Amino acid sequence: MSIRNKLILILIACSILPMIFVGTLGFFDARNTLEKLRMAELTHITDLKVKMIADFFAHRKKDILLIQGNPDIKHNAALLADFSGKHSDPIYRAIKDELDSVFKGFQLIYNYMKVSLANLDGEIVYVFDASGASKYSGNRRLDPFRKAFEEGKDKVYFSDIFISPTVADQLAMLVTAPLKSPGGKIVGVIAYEISMVPLYNLIQETTGLSLTGEILIAKKVGDKALFLNPLRHDPGAALKREVIYGEKQAIPIQEALKGNNGCGLSVDYRGKEVIAAWRYIPALGWGMVAKIDVAEAFEPVTELREFFLILVIAVIVLSILAAFIAAKSISEPIQVLQKGTDEIGRGNLDHRVGTQRKDEIGQLGRAFDQMTEKLKDITASRDVLDREVYERQKVEKELQKSMRELDERVKELNCLFEISRLVEKRRLSLEEILQGIVDLIPPAWHYPDITCAQINFNGKELKTNNFKETRWQQVSDVLVHGVPSGKLVVCYLEERPESDEGPFIKEERALLDAIAERVGRIIERKWAQDALRKSEEKFRELMENMHSGVAVYEAVAGGEDFEIKDFNRSGEKIENINREKVIGRRVTDVFPGVKDLGIFDVFQSVWKTGKPEYFSGGVYQNHRTPPSWRESYVYKLSSGEIVIVIKMLPSKN
């Protein structure tokens, strides 16, 4: 491959690869951010819809309780329960007329579809429908809604959703409750039929769900999930569409009906990939899912990817053009130089490249011409050739000397680097670190085979195995907090030629002083660490032996609660608790009475302001401790945690 082609490939790779890397990284980061945002939106929508459903059924329960407690209804219901005559009897007609009047008023308020009264045998004794006309259906049993009436004898009960027999093609639900006489005796069951349209309107409102998003509810029936509401993509799905558990479709609703709450990427009932959030509604046994198609949710990222691809193509084209021009500008002068070498190789020492370029290639061309001129002179004169050989040998010697000096500097740097690595090993004692430093010194000196070292510190000697004090030595003081506290000694075991400081060079003196200075800092650091450890041990011993209870709390949820971080033995006795069982738990969970006592407000105040406060007064009692008068002092640590010092006094009743 020619140098031009190599340069083109290198230049293209240098311009395109970073862009592809940054673009790919940005694309996936944007996708992940958008996915989290979509999931948060769907989770919020799902939680809001769950609350709206709960409110809807709470209102319906309140409605039937109000109807149930109406005196006129209770009075006439008792009469109907005891009535044994025919419904054409004037007495029954009078009862019916009075109930019609009452239920017409309630119908205007609660907008129910039909109201039925049944005696305790399950026979319907009165019916009022939404058209305002009431009718009596004789002794007809309440099938297929028998369960609703049976459950309604004891409590307010919401039936399953069904197709209304009252209004064609409309889904409804029965709400039943016990019907009592004025004396409080249960004489039957009241049931009113409500339309599901208002509930569906709440559920199917698609604000925040874009064009493909929707919300669905379902109920577990056997091994299937039965959809309960019309869907955006299937308006006739209510009570008709089913999903068998374990299928690869409608996975979010299957998870919800298993009692799980969550969100993520999944597959919906159409088999399409969606972002979904799902919730289980235990009061109704329903599952709810809010979802939106992935294609729509990630549409902004898709557009960004397409734009990036277009940009990459444009950059590739421009890079190829720029690389071709740059490669040509470099390769052509090199080809000229190659032809020049061929000419000179054939003996034509009068050939010149003759370039006028101002860059490095131009300099190389002119240097080539100068070399040719010098070669011509060398060929003509042996003296000139000898002089050139001498100059070259001189340069080579200087280069070798520089290389040796460079090797020495590398050895010195390696020594300092290994000392730094040694210090980072946290488990080593100070003596182990100093011994390691002593062992690292000989390889860094000019004659490592005859070098030995020793550190004298606090009456201790840490030295290499071959240490022997000789007259060929270097010494440097070890300063700790500015005070000479020891010495670092390096010796040669044999005589060597004189240099800057006896047999030692000046760079070795600088290295020795640098090591001694670093040893001083290491000792200072170790002393500081030991002092800190002892201080912490004293604090722990002081805390554990205090007669007062001491607890350390950390604020969580923005100061809405506090997590227990520590508890001393006196605190365990005062509160009659085990420290291991409460550390990591919330204060309000362990001590449920702290808010009523008033000290919880003191916790929050000290945590926010940082000002200590004294809390005196208040009798505290829980299931573990008898009533006692508590006095507490609360202050904040620099770490942000708060400390509570508790003193228990006899109750001041």
BELDAPE-V12284 format. One record per helix or strand of 2 or more residues. SS is the DSSP state (H for helix, E for strand). FROM is the first residue (numbers start at 1). TO is the last residue. If there is no record, write none. Layout:
# BELDAPE-V12284
<<SS FROM TO> <SS FROM TO>>
This chain:
# BELDAPE-V12284
<<H 3 68> <H 71 82> <H 90 110> <E 114 119> <E 124 129> <E 134 135> <H 146 152> <E 157 158> <E 162 163> <E 171 180> <E 186 195> <H 197 204> <E 214 221> <E 224 227> <E 242 244> <H 251 257> <E 262 267> <E 273 281> <E 286 293> <H 294 297> <H 299 345> <H 360 380> <H 382 424> <H 430 444> <H 448 450> <E 451 457> <E 460 463> <E 473 480> <E 483 492> <H 506 544> <E 549 556> <H 557 559> <E 561 567> <H 569 575> <H 579 582> <H 587 590> <H 594 597> <H 599 609> <E 613 620> <E 628 636> <E 642 649>>
